[in-house]
Amino acid sequence: MVDEETDEERRIVASSFCDPYILLIKDDHTSMVLKLDRKGELDEVEGSNAFKSSEWVSGCMHQQIEAQHPLIYLLNAKGTMNVRHYLA
């Protein structure tokens, strides 16, 4: 994948899927969330920059039954787990 801000080629080292969202952790330890639209195209979710201040090594998404948006769990390089309504 190409980083749109730097034009550098980045590898995806971890991902998690929670319909219609996809969480990606890249080899530079940044994260991004994409949303699949009805046309089958992936668009970056606004607010996806909220977690760029840390170096993430892993992450996953979980949809609660009554919640509109999924929870996102991110583990940083220091071993700290962050849990948030990423898209709310």
Secondary structure, DSSP 8 states (H G I E B T S, - for coil): -B-TTT--B--EEEEEEETTEEEEEETTS-EEEEEE-TTS-EEE-TTGGGGTTS-EEEEEEE--SS-SS-EEEEEETTS-EEEE-TT-
